[in-house]
């Protein structure tokens, strides 16, 4: 099986590398959800109601491993964990904004 690292290094196309990093159904939506605020797991789950808790957990772990988000665990009772964009994740803000604009102009406004 080809790993994500192999996918990003085998193909010199930067779009392919980016898709390998944030591809899939949920990662762009999670990044978009975190674009302006730090959020707890439950807040993310509420904002993306169609994602299962297991899938959300798995996707957050992958985004953290890929250094796109930061997971901060607080030593409190009850435990508190917050997620935010890393600097690398924040650098994707223009991409997410372009996706939002395109979606609004071409899907929402045209009812596609």
N, C-alpha and C positions, 0 to 999 in steps of 0.2 A: 504494500500500500504506500502511496506517495504521501509524504508528510507535508504540512503547510510550508515548512521551511524550504523543502525541495520545490514546491510549486512556485514560491516567490523567487527562487534563485535560478531555476531551470529556464524560465521564460523571461527574457529581458523586457517584455512589455510592462510598463508601469501600471497600466490599467489592470492587467492580469494579476500583478502583485497585490494591488489594492483589493481586488475582488477576493483573492485568496485570504487576505487578512480580515476583511469585514464582510465577506460574502455570507449568504444565507438569508433566511427570512427575518431573523430577529436582531442581529447585531446592529444594523444601521438604526433600527427603531430604538434600541436601548441607548445607543450613543446620542441620538436625537433627544431622548428623554432626559439625559444627563447634561445636555449642552449648556444649560444656564444655571443649574443648581446641583448641590450635593443632595443625594436622596438615599433613603433607607430602602431595604428590600421591598417592604410592603407598599411603599409609595410607588416604586417602579412597577410592581405587580398591578396596582390599582390603575396606573396610567396605561398599561398594556393588558387589558382584561382577557385577551384571547390566548395569552401565553401561559403554559402550565408552570407551576412552581419549580418542577424539576428542570425543565428546559431553561427557565430563567436562571436558575442556579448554575447550570452547566455553561450557559452563554456568558454569564458574569465572570466565571472562572477563566474561560478562554480569553475574554477581553482583558482581564487582569494579567494573565500569562503573556499576552501580546503587548503589554504595557500601554494599552489604550485607556484603561481606567485604573483608579487607585481604590483599594478596599481598605478602609480604616476601621479597626475593631477597637472599641472602647472597653476598658476593664470596669464594667458597671454591672449592677444587678437591677433589672434584667439586662442581659447583654445587648449592646447596641453596635450595629455595623452600618457604616455609611459608604456610599460609592460616589465617586466624582471622576471627572475626566482628568487624565494626566496631561502633561504638556503636549505629548504626542497626540492624544485624543483631542485636545483643544485645537491643535493645528488642522483638524478635520472640519472645523466650524464652517469654513467657506464651502466645503463640499456638501455638508448637511444643509446649509442655507440654500445652495443651488438645487438640491434635491427637493427641498420644501417648496421653493418657488416654482420649479417645473411641475411638481405634483399639483400645486394649487392652480396654475395656469392651464395645464393640459388634462388634468383628470377631474378635479373638483369642479372647476368652472365650466367644463365642457361635458360633465356627466358621463365620462367614458367608463 
